[in-house]
Amino acid sequence: MPITKEKISYSLDLSEKLKKVKRSDRKGVKELVGIYLLDQIFNDTESSKSPVTGKRFKALSKNYKSLKKKLIGSGKADLRLTETMLPSLEANNSTSGVRIEITNDDEIKKAYGHISGFKGHKTIKNGPKRIFLPDDKGAPVKPKGKGPDQFRRSIVKGIDEIINDFIDGD
């Protein structure tokens, strides 16, 4: 599914890569990849970096930074004001791979605002784009040197390493 105002999800198709993995191991591999992806999203955003582009997030405005510091003690652009949006991300196995999605309606709206730069949600008045999830139907920002439908190269490499561990284990 694409990223829209009503749905925030990303489907990672692993069908080709999983052909070399024993059928009995595929479910476990997808679960490990899902956990890995969530960890990478949390780690990158905590470091004010996009897991999609690899670039640092634009700094918070002076006023918002001050407000955020008062509320939670941090003025970082890390998508963590109320600690509800990112923890609502789920990784679920699909037939062909892994689907990362947000199912909470309020958090979908916040996530859409961050990813698209949409203005108008009460939580995001004037937010710059902070792309933390690829859009499998065409990303709002196309990272240089790769398609819009994937995470940054080192995350893709980590996924490949997880899968290769199961291939090498045969």
Secondary structure, 3 states (H helix, E strand, C coil): CCCCCCCEEEEEECHHHHCCCCHHHHHHHHHHHHHHHHHHHHHHHHCCECCCCCCECCCCCHHHHHHHHHHHCCCCCCCCCCCCCHHHEEEEECCCEEEEEECCHHHHHHHHHHHHCCCCECCECCCCCCCCCCCCCCCCCCCCCCCCCCCCHHHHHHHHHHHHHHHHCC
